[in-house]
Amino acid sequence: MLAGTLLAVAAAALPLAHGQVVGKAFGMATGTTGGGDATPQIPADYEELKALLSDDVPRVIVIDKEWDFVGTEGKTTTSGCEPRACPVSAGGQNLLGTLNCPDASNADDVLIPKLEYDAAADTPLKIASNKTLVGRGSSPTIAGKGLDLSGSTNVIVQNVHITNLNPQSVWGGDAVTLDGTDRVWIDRCTFSLIGRQMLVAGWNAAGRVTISGNEFDGRSPWSRTCNGEHYWAILLIGAEDRYTFQGNWLHDISGRAPHYGTDKDGATNVFHAVNNLFEGMSGHAFDAEPSTWSLIEGNAFINVSQPMTGYSLERANSIFDVPAGSEADCEKYIGRACEANSLDSDSGKLGEVRDVEALERVAEEAGEMLVVAKPAKDIIASVGL
């Protein structure tokens, strides 16, 4: 996978000698500064890391090694279940709690009265407003805990690997949580071996968010259907959300890559997906709910079974995914032609929808912040850079 090599080289090349962020927030998160020019700080221990991230002082916090929280808070036991045809012992995943479990064991599922999992993932690291969390060196990693940005504004997370959140268990932990946030930039990070969602937002507004240059790595010894792919990856169901989703690499994922929007309580979601690489996915990529406005352009799909769900086309939303011959339609609304998406012969189809209401809404929300797309053919060579 060439993209993975390029992404790793890009991250290693970041000039983070002083722990400062590379580049500036763009797209919907334009103006996000995080901790600004605060003197970068390297925490000495777990408690200091937690304190620096969660206090009310603008800070730049540097991760220059692996912070492994697995085992630091003991184990938790709950009830749950697992599919008979795909148990954990055969490379499957169990499900924690009873939400997705039957009332009694049946032909498909077996109830498990006591499931043990690592407790650290239950309490993610709280990140307060006006913070920058930035990685430097060869392995800036947080293992066993995710990040909770709930209630915070003006946050940057760049070049950090979040991994090993009870990957054998659905509901085992989320990598990044947005809820009641605004102005968030998540850039050049890697997400792997996550029990539940790699990125989740809702039910309160996520606000203005840019997700750029990240790797959503779904390869796992544990998967919901024993296929070696992460279950569902990205769930964005906030009340009022505006996303730029640019330059990301999503691979080996079964679905929700991404899923965005909801029909609850008048929620709205404006989504610009541009120049992302989707690769090796046996399930679906885009899954758009009602009350969403989507511009999907310049993306590349390699061996993706379902680039967009059929449900996306049945819901009360607006999608413009640049069908052949529609590139020039965009000029009236966003001031330039759109870039067509690229799908190889092993991939299914997008929706082939040209609803200009999506262009109108994206232009209204993004204005001059709208990211300029590159041709899809250039994505493998540029993803993550």
Backbone hydrogen bonds, N-H to C=O, Kabsch-Sander energy under -0.5 kcal/mol:
donor,donor_aa,acceptor,acceptor_aa,energy
4,G,1,M,-0.6
5,T,1,M,-1.2
6,L,2,L,-2.2
7,L,3,A,-2.7
8,A,4,G,-2.3
9,V,5,T,-2.4
10,A,6,L,-2.5
11,A,7,L,-2.3
12,A,8,A,-2.4
13,A,9,V,-1.6
14,L,11,A,-1.2
16,L,14,L,-2.1
19,G,16,L,-1.4
25,A,32,T,-0.7
29,A,26,F,-1.2
30,T,27,G,-2.0
31,G,25,A,-0.6
32,T,29,A,-2.1
36,G,33,T,-2.4
38,A,35,G,-1.6
41,Q,60,V,-2.6
49,L,45,D,-2.3
50,K,46,Y,-2.4
51,A,47,E,-2.2
52,L,48,E,-2.9
53,L,49,L,-1.9
54,S,50,K,-1.4
55,D,51,A,-1.4
59,R,130,N,-1.5
61,I,59,R,-0.5
61,I,132,T,-3.3
62,V,41,Q,-2.9
63,I,134,V,-2.6
64,D,62,V,-0.6
67,W,65,K,-0.6
67,W,141,T,-3.2
68,D,66,E,-0.8
69,F,67,W,-0.8
69,F,143,A,-3.1
72,T,69,F,-2.2
74,G,71,G,-0.7
76,T,117,Y,-2.8
78,T,115,L,-2.2
80,G,112,I,-2.0
81,C,95,L,-1.6
82,E,110,V,-1.6
84,R,108,D,-2.8
85,A,108,D,-0.5
86,C,83,P,-0.6
90,A,87,P,-1.7
91,G,88,V,-1.9
92,G,87,P,-2.5
94,N,168,Q,-2.0
95,L,81,C,-3.0
96,L,170,V,-2.1
97,G,79,S,-2.7
101,C,98,T,-1.2
106,N,109,D,-2.9
110,V,82,E,-2.4
112,I,80,G,-3.1
115,L,78,T,-4.0
117,Y,76,T,-2.4
119,A,74,G,-2.3
121,A,118,D,-0.6
122,D,119,A,-1.7
123,T,120,A,-1.3
125,L,146,G,-2.8
127,I,148,D,-2.7
128,A,53,L,-2.8
128,A,126,K,-0.5
130,N,153,T,-2.0
130,N,154,N,-0.5
131,K,154,N,-0.9
132,T,59,R,-2.2
133,L,156,I,-2.8
134,V,61,I,-2.6
134,V,132,T,-0.6
135,G,158,Q,-2.2
136,R,63,I,-2.4
141,T,65,K,-1.7
141,T,139,S,-1.2
142,I,161,H,-3.1
143,A,67,W,-2.8
144,G,163,T,-2.4
147,L,175,A,-3.2
148,D,125,L,-3.2
149,L,147,L,-0.6
149,L,177,T,-2.6
151,G,179,D,-2.5
152,S,149,L,-2.2
154,N,182,D,-1.8
155,V,183,R,-1.9
156,I,131,K,-2.3
157,V,185,W,-2.6
158,Q,133,L,-2.6
159,N,187,D,-2.0
161,H,140,P,-2.7
162,I,160,V,-0.6
162,I,190,T,-2.7
163,T,142,I,-2.0
163,T,161,H,-0.5
164,N,192,S,-0.7
165,L,193,L,-2.2
166,N,164,N,-0.8
169,S,166,N,-2.3
170,V,94,N,-3.0
172,G,169,S,-1.6
175,A,197,Q,-2.2
176,V,198,M,-0.5
177,T,147,L,-2.3
178,L,200,V,-2.6
180,G,205,A,-1.3
181,T,205,A,-1.9
182,D,152,S,-1.1
184,V,208,R,-2.0
185,W,155,V,-2.4
186,I,210,T,-2.6
187,D,157,V,-2.9
187,D,185,W,-0.6
188,R,212,S,-2.4
190,T,160,V,-1.7
191,F,215,E,-2.6
192,S,162,I,-2.0
193,L,217,D,-0.6
195,G,165,L,-1.7
196,R,173,G,-2.4
198,M,233,A,-2.4
199,L,233,A,-1.6
200,V,176,V,-2.5
201,A,235,L,-2.6
202,G,178,L,-2.0
207,G,240,E,-1.3
209,V,207,G,-0.6
209,V,242,R,-2.9
210,T,184,V,-2.4
211,I,244,T,-3.1
212,S,186,I,-2.5
212,S,210,T,-0.5
213,G,246,Q,-1.9
215,E,189,C,-2.6
216,F,214,N,-0.6
216,F,249,W,-3.0
217,D,191,F,-2.3
217,D,215,E,-0.9
218,G,216,F,-0.8
218,G,251,H,-2.3
220,S,228,G,-1.4
223,S,91,G,-2.0
226,C,223,S,-1.2
230,H,218,G,-0.9
230,H,252,D,-1.9
233,A,255,G,-1.8
234,I,256,R,-3.3
235,L,199,L,-2.5
236,L,259,H,-2.6
237,I,201,A,-3.1
237,I,235,L,-0.6
239,A,203,W,-0.6
241,D,268,T,-2.3
242,R,207,G,-2.9
243,Y,270,V,-3.0
244,T,209,V,-2.1
245,F,243,Y,-0.5
245,F,272,H,-3.1
246,Q,211,I,-2.1
246,Q,244,T,-0.6
247,G,274,V,-1.6
249,W,214,N,-3.0
250,L,248,N,-0.5
250,L,277,L,-2.8
251,H,216,F,-2.1
252,D,279,E,-1.4
252,D,280,G,-0.7
254,S,230,H,-2.7
254,S,231,Y,-0.8
255,G,231,Y,-0.7
257,A,258,P,-0.7
257,A,285,A,-1.9
259,H,234,I,-2.3
259,H,256,R,-0.6
260,Y,287,D,-2.0
261,G,236,L,-3.0
262,T,290,P,-0.5
267,A,264,K,-1.7
268,T,239,A,-1.9
269,N,291,S,-1.5
270,V,241,D,-2.3
271,F,293,W,-3.0
272,H,243,Y,-2.3
273,A,271,F,-0.7
273,A,295,L,-2.4
274,V,245,F,-2.4
274,V,272,H,-0.6
275,N,297,E,-1.6
277,L,248,N,-3.0
278,F,276,N,-0.5
278,F,300,A,-2.9
279,E,250,L,-2.6
280,G,302,I,-2.3
281,M,303,N,-1.6
282,S,280,G,-0.5
283,G,253,I,-0.9
284,H,254,S,-1.1
285,A,306,Q,-2.2
286,F,307,P,-2.5
287,D,258,P,-1.9
289,E,260,Y,-2.6
291,S,316,A,-2.6
293,W,269,N,-2.3
294,S,318,S,-2.7
295,L,271,F,-2.4
296,I,294,S,-0.6
296,I,320,F,-2.4
297,E,273,A,-2.5
297,E,295,L,-0.6
298,G,339,E,-1.7
300,A,276,N,-2.7
301,F,342,S,-2.8
302,I,278,F,-2.9
303,N,301,F,-0.5
305,S,281,M,-2.9
305,S,303,N,-0.6
306,Q,283,G,-1.7
308,M,349,K,-0.8
309,T,286,F,-2.3
313,L,309,T,-0.6
313,L,310,G,-1.0
314,E,310,G,-0.6
314,E,311,Y,-1.1
315,R,311,Y,-1.1
317,N,315,R,-2.0
318,S,292,T,-2.6
320,F,294,S,-2.5
321,D,353,V,-2.3
326,S,323,P,-2.3
329,D,326,S,-1.4
330,C,326,S,-0.5
330,C,327,E,-1.2
331,E,328,A,-1.2
332,K,329,D,-0.6
333,Y,330,C,-1.1
334,I,330,C,-3.1
335,G,330,C,-0.6
335,G,331,E,-1.3
338,C,327,E,-2.1
342,S,299,N,-3.1
344,D,301,F,-2.2
347,S,344,D,-1.8
348,G,304,V,-2.4
355,D,319,I,-2.2
356,V,354,R,-0.9
358,A,355,D,-1.6
359,L,355,D,-0.7
360,E,356,V,-2.4
361,R,357,E,-2.2
362,V,358,A,-2.5
363,A,359,L,-2.5
364,E,360,E,-2.1
365,E,361,R,-2.3
366,A,362,V,-2.8
367,G,363,A,-2.0
369,M,366,A,-2.5
370,L,367,G,-1.5
376,A,340,A,-0.6
378,D,375,P,-1.8
379,I,376,A,-1.9
382,S,378,D,-0.7
382,S,379,I,-1.4
383,V,379,I,-2.6
384,G,247,G,-1.0
385,L,382,S,-2.5
